[in-house]
Amino acid sequence: GNDADIANIMTFAPETRILVASTDGRGFIVKSDDVLAQTKNGKQILNVDGNVEAALCTYIAP
């Protein structure tokens, strides 16, 4: 389903990088331009299972 808690909402900053991480220690860096959604439903960039949750979503320095 579409049941989910929002971990973070950020204003768009073009040509920057975002650090995304989960509570199990997994994470990655993604270009902000690659996660910009063009629909009202948004765009999911992190999949988690079980007790794992999104823990961090923040812009990082170049």
Number of C-alpha atoms within 10 A of each C-alpha: 3 5 5 6 8 7 10 10 8 8 5 12 12 11 10 14 18 20 16 18 18 17 13 12 9 12 16 11 14 15 14 16 14 12 14 13 11 8 7 6 8 10 12 8 9 13 9 12 6 5 7 13 16 20 15 15 19 13 18 10 7 7
